Amino acid sequence: MSEFTHFDDNGNAYMVDVSDKEITKRTAVAQGTISVSREVMDAVLGNKIKKGDVFTVAQVAGIMGTKRTSDLIPMCHPLSLTNAKVTFDVDEENCVITAYCTAVTDGKTGVEMEALTGVSVTLLTIYDMCKAIDKRMLIGDIHLVSKSGGKSGDFRY
């Protein structure tokens, strides 16, 4: 098992020093799902949600989430993202929306947390926009799909 890197020998938390690491292009993709009722799915696809176009608002929220990750996760380094995007797959028959968030940077540390935060904020935004119709939505299966760049190399789930 890998050693925890956010604690010193005395057990004090600290941000990892990445000063000596190489700058490389780093990309991460995360995904998650939200299961909704038939009524919610029909309202989303028919653009009948009073708060607006669910997919567009959720995309913007997810991108904003990637940019605020270091404000939310204590030991994350603030990153200068070079790209962030959110896309969707809609399984209309089973009433499941899968969101994907891609984050990219040229930097000294990875963008996994930015992608994971982005997809989480995307799904929470869908929930928020649709909760007036049905609060029984289920958010889940949030995970890192892939990452590239950096010392640890490539990863695929």
N, CA, C and O of each residue as an XYZ file, in Angstrom:
628
protein
N       0.843     -1.181      0.000
C       0.000      0.000      0.000
C       0.889      1.246      0.000
O       1.911      1.287      0.686
N       0.504      2.230     -0.752
C       1.264      3.471     -0.840
C       1.232      4.239      0.473
O       0.288      4.145      1.257
N       2.275      4.986      0.678
C       2.392      5.822      1.866
C       1.503      7.061      1.706
O       1.430      7.636      0.621
N       0.838      7.464      2.773
C       0.050      8.696      2.738
C       1.002      9.876      2.670
O       1.965      9.939      3.434
N       0.747     10.806      1.769
C       1.700     11.889      1.533
C       1.267     13.230      2.108
O       1.990     14.215      1.960
N       0.122     13.299      2.751
C      -0.370     14.578      3.261
C      -0.164     14.734      4.771
O      -0.783     15.589      5.404
N       0.716     13.891      5.345
C       0.992     13.974      6.777
C       2.496     13.898      6.998
O       3.187     13.101      6.365
N       3.002     14.747      7.916
C       4.424     14.682      8.236
C       4.670     13.596      9.287
O       3.743     12.888      9.679
N       5.908     13.468      9.736
C       6.269     12.418     10.689
C       5.544     12.546     12.027
O       5.447     11.579     12.782
N       5.035     13.744     12.316
C       4.311     13.973     13.574
C       2.797     13.869     13.400
O       2.044     14.127     14.339
N       2.358     13.498     12.217
C       0.927     13.357     11.971
C       0.227     14.657     11.611
O      -1.003     14.700     11.573
N       0.976     15.709     11.347
C       0.389     16.990     10.972
C       0.080     17.004      9.478
O       0.885     16.555      8.663
N      -1.076     17.517      9.135
C      -1.476     17.604      7.732
C      -0.731     18.739      7.039
O      -0.471     19.785      7.635
N      -0.393     18.518      5.779
C       0.239     19.563      4.984
C      -0.024     19.299      3.505
O      -0.367     18.185      3.110
N       0.141     20.340      2.699
C       0.012     20.204      1.262
C       1.339     19.671      0.721
O       2.406     20.174      1.071
N       1.264     18.656     -0.129
C       2.462     18.055     -0.701
C       3.226     19.097     -1.513
O       2.630     19.869     -2.265
N       4.542     19.113     -1.357
C       5.396     20.034     -2.109
C       5.668     19.435     -3.487
O       6.296     18.383     -3.602
N       5.196     20.106     -4.520
C       5.392     19.624     -5.893
C       6.417     20.481     -6.645
O       6.514     20.404     -7.870
N       7.172     21.285     -5.917
C       8.121     22.224     -6.531
C       9.091     21.561     -7.500
O       9.402     22.129     -8.547
N       9.565     20.384     -7.171
C      10.587     19.733     -7.984
C      10.023     18.812     -9.063
O      10.785     18.196     -9.809
N       8.708     18.712     -9.154
C       8.108     17.828    -10.161
C       8.144     18.476    -11.538
O       8.158     19.701    -11.664
N       8.159     17.638    -12.563
C       8.157     18.090    -13.949
C       6.773     18.600    -14.344
O       5.757     18.073    -13.892
N       6.743     19.615    -15.178
C       5.486     20.075    -15.769
C       5.180     19.157    -16.944
O       5.980     19.033    -17.871
N       4.022     18.519    -16.898
C       3.580     17.667    -17.996
C       2.110     17.931    -18.262
O       1.398     18.462    -17.409
N       1.662     17.557    -19.451
C       0.228     17.633    -19.755
C      -0.457     16.527    -18.972
O      -0.037     15.371    -19.005
N      -1.506     16.896    -18.275
C      -2.242     15.959    -17.428
C      -3.719     16.045    -17.763
O      -4.286     17.133    -17.857
N      -4.327     14.902    -17.939
C      -5.746     14.819    -18.290
C      -6.414     13.808    -17.381
O      -5.826     12.777    -17.057
N      -7.634     14.095    -16.968
C      -8.412     13.140    -16.183
C      -9.862     13.186    -16.648
O     -10.391     14.242    -16.995
N     -10.490     12.011    -16.645
C     -11.902     11.893    -16.983
C     -12.590     11.160    -15.837
O     -12.131     10.107    -15.395
N     -13.693     11.729    -15.363
C     -14.488     11.096    -14.314
C     -15.915     10.958    -14.815
O     -16.347     11.699    -15.698
N     -16.640     10.011    -14.252
C     -18.043      9.850    -14.625
C     -18.874      9.528    -13.404
O     -18.359      9.096    -12.373
N     -20.163      9.746    -13.539
C     -21.125      9.402    -12.508
C     -22.502      9.362    -13.126
O     -22.698      9.808    -14.257
N     -23.454      8.829    -12.387
C     -24.810      8.688    -12.914
C     -25.841      9.291    -11.975
O     -25.615      9.447    -10.775
N     -26.971      9.622    -12.561
C     -28.142      9.982    -11.774
C     -29.335      9.241    -12.374
O     -29.633      9.365    -13.561
N     -30.002      8.474    -11.532
C     -31.210      7.753    -11.934
C     -32.408      8.600    -11.541
O     -32.504      9.079    -10.411
N     -33.314      8.775    -12.484
C     -34.470      9.649    -12.268
C     -35.753      8.905    -12.608
O     -35.724      7.831    -13.209
N     -36.861      9.480    -12.221
C     -38.157      8.896    -12.560
C     -38.490      9.179    -14.022
O     -37.861     10.024    -14.659
N     -39.466      8.477    -14.537
C     -39.935      8.713    -15.905
C     -40.410     10.158    -16.054
O     -40.162     10.797    -17.077
N     -41.090     10.666    -15.033
C     -41.596     12.043    -15.085
C     -40.443     13.053    -15.202
O     -40.518     14.001    -15.985
N     -39.397     12.844    -14.430
C     -38.239     13.733    -14.499
C     -37.555     13.610    -15.858
O     -37.230     14.620    -16.483
N     -37.336     12.384    -16.314
C     -36.674     12.185    -17.606
C     -37.439     12.886    -18.720
O     -36.836     13.562    -19.554
N     -38.766     12.731    -18.742
C     -39.569     13.366    -19.784
C     -39.490     14.896    -19.695
O     -39.433     15.581    -20.716
N     -39.486     15.419    -18.471
C     -39.394     16.877    -18.291
C     -38.030     17.403    -18.740
O     -37.948     18.461    -19.364
N     -36.962     16.669    -18.424
C     -35.619     17.087    -18.829
C     -35.499     17.063    -20.346
O     -35.046     18.034    -20.952
N     -35.902     15.962    -20.958
C     -35.773     15.830    -22.408
C     -36.704     16.769    -23.164
O     -36.401     17.186    -24.282
N     -37.841     17.100    -22.549
C     -38.786     18.028    -23.169
C     -38.510     19.483    -22.829
O     -39.276     20.372    -23.200
N     -37.406     19.724    -22.117
C     -37.022     21.071    -21.682
C     -38.172     21.763    -20.942
O     -38.494     22.920    -21.211
N     -38.780     21.032    -20.009
C     -39.927     21.529    -19.241
C     -39.585     21.843    -17.780
O     -40.484     22.013    -16.956
N     -38.306     21.918    -17.462
C     -37.893     22.223    -16.087
C     -37.911     23.735    -15.912
O     -37.306     24.465    -16.697
N     -38.604     24.201    -14.887
C     -38.780     25.648    -14.684
C     -37.467     26.401    -14.498
O     -37.382     27.581    -14.839
N     -36.443     25.737    -13.961
C     -35.166     26.418    -13.706
C     -34.317     26.570    -14.959
O     -33.271     27.217    -14.910
N     -34.736     25.992    -16.080
C     -33.998     26.155    -17.330
C     -33.582     24.843    -17.962
O     -34.016     23.769    -17.545
N     -32.732     24.944    -18.976
C     -32.212     23.783    -19.698
C     -31.250     23.034    -18.783
O     -30.153     23.510    -18.490
N     -31.672     21.873    -18.344
C     -30.923     21.116    -17.341
C     -29.505     20.793    -17.811
O     -28.550     20.976    -17.056
N     -29.360     20.323    -19.030
C     -28.036     19.916    -19.491
C     -27.081     21.100    -19.608
O     -25.916     20.995    -19.226
N     -27.557     22.208    -20.124
C     -26.690     23.385    -20.272
C     -26.278     23.933    -18.916
O     -25.102     24.220    -18.694
N     -27.234     24.082    -18.008
C     -26.912     24.612    -16.677
C     -25.973     23.654    -15.940
O     -25.031     24.099    -15.285
N     -26.222     22.344    -16.039
C     -25.373     21.363    -15.359
C     -23.957     21.354    -15.947
O     -22.982     21.182    -15.215
N     -23.846     21.538    -17.260
C     -22.514     21.624    -17.876
C     -21.738     22.806    -17.318
O     -20.581     22.663    -16.921
N     -22.363     23.961    -17.285
C     -21.695     25.155    -16.767
C     -21.323     24.968    -15.299
O     -20.221     25.331    -14.887
N     -22.226     24.410    -14.515
C     -21.951     24.179    -13.092
C     -20.773     23.228    -12.909
O     -19.913     23.460    -12.058
N     -20.730     22.160    -13.701
C     -19.630     21.201    -13.604
C     -18.293     21.827    -13.941
O     -17.297     21.580    -13.262
N     -18.268     22.638    -14.987
C     -17.032     23.332    -15.360
C     -16.619     24.284    -14.241
O     -15.442     24.358    -13.887
N     -17.579     25.004    -13.692
C     -17.269     25.888    -12.560
C     -16.722     25.085    -11.382
O     -15.812     25.536    -10.686
N     -17.281     23.895    -11.162
C     -16.812     23.029    -10.080
C     -15.357     22.635    -10.244
O     -14.610     22.584     -9.266
N     -14.945     22.353    -11.491
C     -13.536     21.995    -11.707
C     -12.624     23.133    -11.282
O     -11.551     22.907    -10.722
N     -13.059     24.358    -11.553
C     -12.226     25.529    -11.254
C     -12.194     25.871     -9.770
O     -11.329     26.633     -9.338
N     -13.112     25.328     -8.984
C     -13.175     25.644     -7.546
C     -12.718     24.487     -6.667
O     -12.861     24.546     -5.446
N     -12.176     23.450     -7.263
C     -11.815     22.247     -6.511
C     -10.905     22.548     -5.328
O     -11.144     22.054     -4.226
N      -9.876     23.341     -5.538
C      -8.933     23.606     -4.439
C      -9.561     24.410     -3.313
O      -9.026     24.442     -2.205
N     -10.697     25.063     -3.581
C     -11.429     25.767     -2.522
C     -12.253     24.799     -1.670
O     -12.634     25.121     -0.545
N     -12.520     23.624     -2.210
C     -13.394     22.660     -1.547
C     -12.644     21.498     -0.899
O     -13.047     21.001      0.153
N     -11.554     21.069     -1.530
C     -10.783     19.926     -1.042
C      -9.495     20.480     -0.425
O      -8.656     21.019     -1.147
N      -9.325     20.360      0.881
C      -8.262     21.089      1.584
C      -6.846     20.931      1.054
O      -6.113     21.920      1.018
N      -6.426     19.761      0.646
C      -5.030     19.573      0.260
C      -4.791     19.626     -1.247
O      -3.694     19.319     -1.712
N      -5.808     20.012     -2.007
C      -5.636     20.138     -3.458
C      -4.899     21.421     -3.802
O      -5.159     22.482     -3.235
N      -3.983     21.300     -4.736
C      -3.270     22.481     -5.225
C      -4.178     23.254     -6.173
O      -4.907     22.643     -6.954
N      -4.149     24.578     -6.123
C      -4.879     25.353     -7.127
C      -4.210     25.134     -8.483
O      -2.996     25.289     -8.613
N      -4.999     24.775     -9.482
C      -4.452     24.476    -10.798
C      -4.953     25.466    -11.833
O      -6.060     25.996    -11.736
N      -4.125     25.695    -12.807
C      -4.523     26.483    -13.961
C      -4.986     25.502    -15.035
O      -4.169     24.925    -15.754
N      -6.290     25.319    -15.137
C      -6.827     24.376    -16.115
C      -6.690     24.938    -17.518
O      -6.890     26.131    -17.743
N      -6.348     24.072    -18.454
C      -6.301     24.483    -19.859
C      -7.559     24.056    -20.589
O      -7.837     24.545    -21.684
N      -8.329     23.141    -19.992
C      -9.597     22.718    -20.580
C     -10.427     22.021    -19.529
O      -9.899     21.326    -18.661
N     -11.725     22.210    -19.612
C     -12.682     21.465    -18.787
C     -13.956     21.342    -19.603
O     -14.424     22.316    -20.192
N     -14.513     20.140    -19.633
C     -15.769     19.964    -20.354
C     -16.607     18.897    -19.689
O     -16.098     18.005    -19.011
N     -17.909     19.010    -19.901
C     -18.873     18.060    -19.366
C     -19.738     17.581    -20.520
O     -20.229     18.380    -21.318
N     -19.921     16.264    -20.599
C     -20.795     15.672    -21.609
C     -21.739     14.687    -20.933
O     -21.558     14.321    -19.772
N     -22.749     14.266    -21.687
C     -23.767     13.372    -21.142
C     -24.076     12.227    -22.091
O     -24.007     12.378    -23.311
N     -24.419     11.081    -21.517
C     -25.080      9.985    -22.214
C     -26.419      9.816    -21.521
O     -26.482      9.758    -20.293
N     -27.484      9.738    -22.295
C     -28.813      9.599    -21.730
C     -29.379      8.236    -22.111
O     -29.529      7.916    -23.290
N     -29.690      7.441    -21.090
C     -30.374      6.167    -21.287
C     -31.842      6.427    -20.983
O     -32.304      6.255    -19.855
N     -32.562      6.847    -22.020
C     -33.950      7.258    -21.846
C     -34.829      6.110    -21.351
O     -35.724      6.317    -20.532
N     -34.573      4.911    -21.843
C     -35.389      3.748    -21.477
C     -35.299      3.434    -19.986
O     -36.310      3.148    -19.344
N     -34.076      3.490    -19.436
C     -33.869      3.165    -18.018
C     -33.834      4.394    -17.118
O     -33.615      4.279    -15.912
N     -34.048      5.571    -17.704
C     -34.088      6.832    -16.950
C     -32.797      7.083    -16.162
O     -32.822      7.400    -14.972
N     -31.678      6.931    -16.859
C     -30.369      7.161    -16.254
C     -29.592      8.141    -17.122
O     -29.493      7.978    -18.338
N     -29.046      9.158    -16.473
C     -28.173     10.117    -17.136
C     -26.767      9.875    -16.607
O     -26.535      9.883    -15.398
N     -25.832      9.661    -17.528
C     -24.428      9.525    -17.156
C     -23.716     10.806    -17.557
O     -23.798     11.243    -18.704
N     -23.023     11.397    -16.609
C     -22.249     12.615    -16.868
C     -20.767     12.255    -16.871
O     -20.310     11.407    -16.104
N     -20.035     12.923    -17.753
C     -18.588     12.763    -17.845
C     -17.961     14.145    -17.710
O     -18.454     15.114    -18.286
N     -16.890     14.232    -16.960
C     -16.161     15.487    -16.852
C     -14.699     15.225    -17.181
O     -14.069     14.328    -16.621
N     -14.176     16.026    -18.102
C     -12.770     15.961    -18.484
C     -12.092     17.240    -18.021
O     -12.600     18.340    -18.240
N     -10.939     17.087    -17.380
C     -10.146     18.237    -16.940
C      -8.727     18.061    -17.467
O      -8.182     16.957    -17.462
N      -8.133     19.169    -17.922
C      -6.793     19.133    -18.511
C      -5.974     20.301    -17.966
O      -6.488     21.404    -17.777
N      -4.696     20.037    -17.717
C      -3.772     21.086    -17.323
C      -2.372     20.738    -17.795
O      -2.078     19.581    -18.094
N      -1.521     21.728    -17.860
C      -0.084     21.527    -17.986
C       0.471     21.926    -16.630
O       0.537     23.110    -16.302
N       0.867     20.942    -15.847
C       1.271     21.282    -14.492
C       2.099     20.209    -13.829
O       2.563     19.261    -14.462
N       2.273     20.391    -12.516
C       3.118     19.525    -11.702
C       2.325     18.519    -10.884
O       2.907     17.686    -10.189
N       1.009     18.589    -10.959
C       0.170     17.652    -10.211
C      -1.081     17.364    -11.028
O      -1.464     18.150    -11.896
N      -1.708     16.239    -10.745
C      -2.801     15.747    -11.568
C      -4.114     16.481    -11.391
O      -4.290     17.281    -10.472
N      -5.034     16.185    -12.301
C      -6.343     16.841    -12.326
C      -7.485     15.863    -12.020
O      -8.633     16.109    -12.389
N      -7.163     14.758    -11.348
C      -8.205     13.789    -11.007
C      -9.288     14.399    -10.127
O     -10.479     14.193    -10.361
N      -8.870     15.146     -9.122
C      -9.855     15.720     -8.197
C     -10.739     16.753     -8.900
O     -11.918     16.890     -8.573
N     -10.170     17.473     -9.858
C     -10.961     18.453    -10.609
C     -12.026     17.747    -11.438
O     -13.170     18.199    -11.482
N     -11.670     16.646    -12.095
C     -12.648     15.896    -12.883
C     -13.724     15.292    -11.987
O     -14.907     15.331    -12.324
N     -13.318     14.734    -10.849
C     -14.287     14.146     -9.920
C     -15.209     15.201     -9.308
O     -16.406     14.965     -9.147
N     -14.657     16.344     -8.975
C     -15.480     17.436     -8.439
C     -16.435     17.938     -9.508
O     -17.612     18.176     -9.235
N     -15.929     18.099    -10.723
C     -16.772     18.578    -11.816
C     -17.958     17.677    -12.080
O     -19.077     18.160    -12.253
N     -17.731     16.367    -12.112
C     -18.851     15.455    -12.383
C     -19.821     15.441    -11.199
O     -21.032     15.325    -11.390
N     -19.299     15.558     -9.988
C     -20.180     15.592     -8.802
C     -21.074     16.824     -8.808
O     -22.274     16.724     -8.554
N     -20.498     17.977     -9.095
C     -21.279     19.216     -9.149
C     -22.303     19.152    -10.285
O     -23.421     19.646    -10.141
N     -21.928     18.552    -11.400
C     -22.863     18.376    -12.513
C     -24.090     17.593    -12.065
O     -25.222     18.011    -12.309
N     -23.866     16.463    -11.413
C     -24.976     15.613    -10.978
C     -25.803     16.283     -9.893
O     -27.028     16.163     -9.888
N     -25.152     16.985     -8.976
C     -25.893     17.718     -7.936
C     -26.765     18.811     -8.548
O     -27.860     19.085     -8.057
N     -26.283     19.426     -9.611
C     -27.060     20.465    -10.289
C     -28.296     19.870    -10.949
O     -29.375     20.461    -10.895
N     -28.147     18.710    -11.568
C     -29.319     18.035    -12.141
C     -30.329     17.758    -11.041
O     -31.522     18.013    -11.206
N     -29.848     17.234     -9.912
C     -30.744     16.972     -8.782
C     -31.465     18.252     -8.357
O     -32.687     18.261     -8.208
N     -30.712     19.319     -8.166
C     -31.289     20.585     -7.713
C     -32.353     21.094     -8.675
O     -33.401     21.580     -8.251
N     -32.083     20.983     -9.953
C     -33.012     21.523    -10.945
C     -34.291     20.697    -11.066
O     -35.328     21.207    -11.489
N     -34.211     19.418    -10.694
C     -35.348     18.507    -10.904
C     -36.066     18.100     -9.623
O     -37.084     17.411     -9.688
N     -35.568     18.505     -8.474
C     -36.125     18.024     -7.202
C     -37.565     18.451     -6.958
O     -38.262     17.814     -6.167
N     -38.031     19.509     -7.611
C     -39.425     19.923     -7.429
C     -40.383     18.884     -8.015
O     -41.531     18.779     -7.582
N     -39.916     18.130     -8.984
C     -40.755     17.085     -9.601
C     -40.694     15.807     -8.780
O     -41.725     15.192     -8.509
N     -39.484     15.403     -8.379
C     -39.318     14.148     -7.647
C     -37.970     14.160     -6.933
O     -36.931     14.321     -7.573
N     -37.980     13.993     -5.634
C     -36.752     14.014     -4.836
C     -36.088     12.643     -4.741
O     -35.045     12.512     -4.100
N     -36.668     11.624     -5.362
C     -36.141     10.265     -5.234
C     -35.078      9.931     -6.282
O     -34.930      8.767     -6.655
N     -34.356     10.907     -6.749
C     -33.270     10.648     -7.685
C     -32.096     10.026     -6.929
O     -31.897     10.281     -5.741
N     -31.332      9.210     -7.637
C     -30.206      8.513     -7.021
C     -28.930      8.846     -7.779
O     -28.790      8.536     -8.962
N     -28.004      9.484     -7.075
C     -26.696      9.811     -7.641
C     -25.724      8.722     -7.222
O     -25.709      8.313     -6.060
N     -24.911      8.249     -8.160
C     -23.970      7.201     -7.800
C     -22.923      6.926     -8.857
O     -22.824      7.616     -9.871
N     -22.147      5.890     -8.582
C     -21.123      5.381     -9.493
C     -20.143      6.465     -9.930
O     -19.666      6.454    -11.065
N     -19.846      7.395     -9.038
C     -18.872      8.446     -9.358
C     -17.480      7.837     -9.217
O     -17.117      7.319     -8.161
N     -16.707      7.909    -10.306
C     -15.370      7.336    -10.267
C     -14.482      7.922    -11.353
O     -14.959      8.509    -12.324
N     -13.190      7.748    -11.165
C     -12.210      8.151    -12.153
C     -12.199      7.108    -13.263
O     -12.024      5.917    -13.002
N     -12.385      7.555    -14.493
C     -12.375      6.666    -15.649
C     -10.958      6.494    -16.175
O     -10.519      5.384    -16.477
N     -10.246      7.622    -16.278
C      -8.882      7.561    -16.794
C      -8.108      8.804    -16.381
O      -8.678      9.838    -16.033
N      -6.795      8.662    -16.431
C      -5.913      9.797    -16.224
C      -4.628      9.537    -16.986
O      -4.208      8.394    -17.166
N      -4.012     10.629    -17.432
C      -2.736     10.497    -18.124
C      -1.816     11.617    -17.681
O      -2.256     12.671    -17.222
N      -0.519     11.359    -17.833
C       0.485     12.342    -17.469
C       0.997     12.147    -16.060
O       0.374     11.474    -15.238
N       2.128     12.739    -15.800
C       2.694     12.695    -14.460
C       3.541     11.466    -14.208
O       3.649     10.575    -15.050
N       4.132     11.440    -13.042
C       5.065     10.390    -12.635
C       4.415      9.003    -12.578
O       5.040      8.001    -12.927
N       3.161      8.960    -12.137
C       2.508      7.648    -11.980
C       1.995      7.088    -13.298
O       1.553      5.940    -13.345
N       2.044      7.878    -14.375
C       1.658      7.383    -15.693
C       0.162      7.311    -15.900
O      -0.622      7.965    -15.212
N      -0.208      6.491    -16.875
C      -1.608      6.404    -17.276
C      -2.389      5.437    -16.390
O      -1.833      4.490    -15.835
N      -3.705      5.703    -16.271
C      -4.612      4.860    -15.505
C      -5.912      4.739    -16.285
O      -6.396      5.720    -16.848
N      -6.473      3.549    -16.317
C      -7.802      3.321    -16.876
C      -8.560      2.438    -15.903
O      -8.033      1.438    -15.417
N      -9.800      2.814    -15.621
C     -10.640      2.049    -14.704
C     -10.999      0.716    -15.312
O     -11.705     -0.076    -14.689
